[in-house]
């Protein structure tokens, strides 16, 4: 590798000591290896930092997902989303389905893939985010938290629709989505179709506008399945019944 190429890589890594003594060390045979080590370590440390900041909870890898369980689930579409093109287009992903259908598993895998590809990701539940925002004391504190949720390349909001919220909560969610509109991607999992979102945010006048911004340039994935958690519970129960009694 040419010395000029090595020097460019060193400058990108901000290795100021090496830059300062470049003429003394540029002919060293092991220099390329040293830079490779530094680049690899930076990548590992960066990924660990992004994972920590993302607050992504434990999830099942998509390779272990039982694609035969759902009655309806567009596997090809989901695998396309794992390529993350929607992020380059600042598009959103909406995962709609009943409780226990695998929405969180799919969304978490997409978010994890984004982290591996260097994206800044933040994962939260709707209740955690909205209650965090509404609890802020004063305009300055609120503005800071709004920036916190607005700035990530990908914001993943889980469990929209499991609880009902006040008009103030609705206004805050609308503010987040509006700030991210055309500037970042958002993944939302919900158990309610948009026609029923007035049940999530009763009496909120911003619901129609909120949905309009979400669905513009969005990828919709609908999953129809019985609860996988109930399925697993039944299987564990059946296994216990088959196991011989230990005396």
C-alpha positions in Angstrom: 0.0 0.0 0.0 1.2 3.5 -0.9 2.5 5.7 1.9 0.0 8.4 0.9 -2.9 6.0 1.4 -1.6 5.0 4.8 -1.2 8.6 5.8 -4.9 9.3 4.8 -6.0 6.4 7.0 -3.9 7.6 9.9 -5.4 11.1 9.6 -9.0 9.7 9.6 -8.1 7.9 12.9 -6.7 11.1 14.4 -3.4 9.4 15.4 -1.6 12.7 15.9 1.5 11.1 17.3 2.0 9.0 14.1 1.2 12.0 11.9 3.8 14.1 13.7 6.5 11.4 13.3 5.4 10.2 9.9 8.7 10.7 8.2 10.4 8.6 10.8 8.1 5.6 10.7 6.6 5.6 7.2 8.9 2.9 6.0 8.2 0.5 8.8 7.0 -2.9 7.5 4.4 -3.4 10.3 2.8 0.0 9.9 -0.1 -1.2 7.8 -0.9 -4.0 10.3 -0.8 -1.4 13.2 -3.3 0.8 11.3 -5.5 -2.3 10.6 -5.6 -3.1 14.3 -6.5 0.5 15.2 -9.3 0.6 12.6 -10.7 -2.7 13.7 -10.6 -1.7 17.4 -12.4 1.6 16.5 -15.1 -0.3 14.7 -15.6 -2.7 17.6 -15.7 0.1 20.2 -18.0 2.1 18.0 -20.4 -0.7 17.7 -20.4 -1.4 21.4 -21.1 2.2 22.1 -24.0 2.3 19.6 -25.5 -0.8 21.1 -25.3 0.7 24.6 -26.8 4.0 23.4 -29.6 2.2 21.5 -31.0 0.6 24.6 -32.0 -2.4 22.6 -33.4 -5.2 24.9 -32.7 -8.9 24.4 -34.4 -10.4 21.4 -34.6 -13.6 19.4 -32.4 -13.6 16.2 -34.4 -13.5 13.0 -32.7 -16.8 12.0 -34.6 -18.4 14.9 -38.0 -16.9 13.9 -40.6 -19.5 13.1 -41.9 -18.3 9.7 -44.4 -21.1 9.5 -46.2 -19.9 12.6 -47.9 -16.7 11.3 -51.0 -17.1 9.2 -49.8 -14.0 7.2 -46.3 -12.6 7.2 -44.4 -11.3 4.1 -41.0 -12.8 4.8 -39.5 -11.4 1.5 -40.6 -7.9 2.5 -39.1 -8.2 5.9 -35.8 -9.5 4.5 -35.7 -6.6 2.1 -36.1 -4.2 5.1 -33.1 -5.9 6.7 -31.1 -4.4 3.8 -31.9 -1.0 5.3 -32.7 0.9 2.1 -35.6 2.5 3.8 -33.1 4.3 6.1 -31.3 5.9 3.1 -34.7 7.1 1.9 -35.7 8.4 5.4 -38.7 6.2 5.2 -40.6 4.6 8.1 -41.5 1.0 8.9 -44.9 0.2 10.5 -45.4 -3.3 11.9 -49.0 -4.1 12.5 -50.3 -7.3 14.2 -51.9 -8.7 17.4 -50.0 -9.3 20.6 -47.4 -11.9 20.5 -47.2 -12.1 16.7 -43.5 -11.3 16.5 -43.5 -7.6 15.7 -41.0 -6.8 18.4 -38.6 -9.6 17.3 -38.7 -8.4 13.7 -38.3 -4.7 14.6 -35.4 -5.4 17.0 -33.6 -7.4 14.3 -33.9 -4.5 11.9 -32.7 -2.0 14.5 -29.7 -4.3 15.4 -28.8 -4.6 11.7 -28.8 -0.8 11.5 -26.4 -0.6 14.5 -24.1 -3.1 12.8 -24.1 -0.8 9.7 -23.0 2.2 11.7 -26.4 3.9 12.3 -27.3 5.8 15.5 -30.3 3.9 16.8 -32.6 4.5 19.8 -35.1 1.9 21.0 -38.0 2.7 23.4 -41.5 1.8 24.1 -44.3 4.3 23.5 -45.2 4.6 27.1 -41.5 5.1 28.3 -40.9 7.8 25.7 -44.2 9.7 26.2 -44.1 9.5 30.0 -40.4 10.7 29.9 -41.3 13.7 27.7 -44.4 14.7 29.7 -42.4 14.5 33.0 -39.9 17.1 32.0 -39.8 20.2 34.2 -39.7 23.3 32.1 -39.3 24.2 28.4 -35.5 23.8 28.3 -35.6 20.3 29.7 -38.4 19.3 27.3 -36.5 20.7 24.3 -33.5 18.6 25.3 -35.5 15.4 25.5 -37.2 16.2 22.2 -33.8 16.5 20.6 -32.8 13.2 22.2 -35.6 11.3 20.5 -35.4 13.3 17.3 -31.7 13.0 16.5 -31.1 9.3 16.0 -30.8 8.0 12.4 -33.4 5.3 13.4 -35.9 5.6 16.2 -37.7 2.4 17.2 -40.9 2.9 19.1 -42.5 -0.3 20.4 -46.0 -1.1 21.7 -48.0 1.8 20.3 -51.6 0.9 21.1 -51.2 -1.1 24.2 -52.3 1.9 26.4 -54.4 5.0 26.0 -52.9 8.4 26.3 -53.9 12.0 26.9 -54.1 14.7 24.3 -50.8 16.1 25.7 -49.1 12.7 25.0 -50.5 12.8 21.5 -49.1 16.2 20.9 -45.7 15.1 22.0 -45.6 12.1 19.8 -46.7 14.3 16.9 -43.8 16.7 17.7 -41.3 13.8 17.6 -42.7 12.5 14.3 -42.8 16.0 12.8 -39.2 16.7 13.8 -38.1 13.4 12.2 -40.2 13.9 9.1 -38.0 13.5 6.0 -34.9 13.7 8.3 -34.8 10.2 9.9 -36.5 6.8 9.9 -38.8 5.5 12.5 -40.0 1.9 13.2 -43.3 1.6 15.0 -44.9 -1.6 16.2 -48.6 -1.4 16.9 -51.5 -3.8 17.6 -54.1 -1.4 16.2 -54.8 -0.3 12.6 -54.7 3.4 12.0 -58.5 3.6 11.9 -58.5 2.7 15.6 -55.7 5.2 16.7 -58.4 7.5 18.0 -58.8 4.9 20.8 -55.1 5.3 21.7 -55.3 9.1 21.7 -59.0 9.9 22.4 -60.0 13.5 21.7 -56.6 14.4 20.2 -57.0 16.7 17.2 -53.5 15.8 15.9 -54.1 12.1 15.2 -55.0 12.5 11.5 -51.9 14.6 10.9 -49.7 12.3 13.0 -50.8 9.3 10.9 -50.4 11.3 7.7 -46.7 12.0 8.5 -46.1 8.4 9.6 -47.5 6.7 6.5 -45.9 9.1 3.9 -43.0 7.1 2.5 -43.6 4.2 4.9 -43.2 0.4 4.6 -46.2 -1.3 6.0 -45.9 -4.9 7.2 -49.1 -6.7 8.5 -48.7 -9.9 10.5 -51.6 -12.2 11.3 -50.8 -14.7 13.9 -51.9 -16.2 17.2 -49.7 -15.3 20.1 -46.4 -17.1 19.9 -45.9 -16.6 23.6 -49.1 -18.6 24.3 -47.9 -21.2 21.8 -44.6 -21.6 23.7 -46.4 -21.7 27.1 -48.6 -24.5 25.8 -45.6 -26.4 24.5 -43.8 -26.1 27.8 -46.9 -27.3 29.7 -47.2 -30.3 27.4 -43.6 -31.2 27.9 -44.0 -31.1 31.7 -46.9 -33.4 31.5 -45.0 -35.9 29.3 -42.0 -35.8 31.6 -41.9 -38.8 34.1 -42.5 -38.0 37.7 -39.4 -37.9 39.9 -39.8 -39.4 43.3 
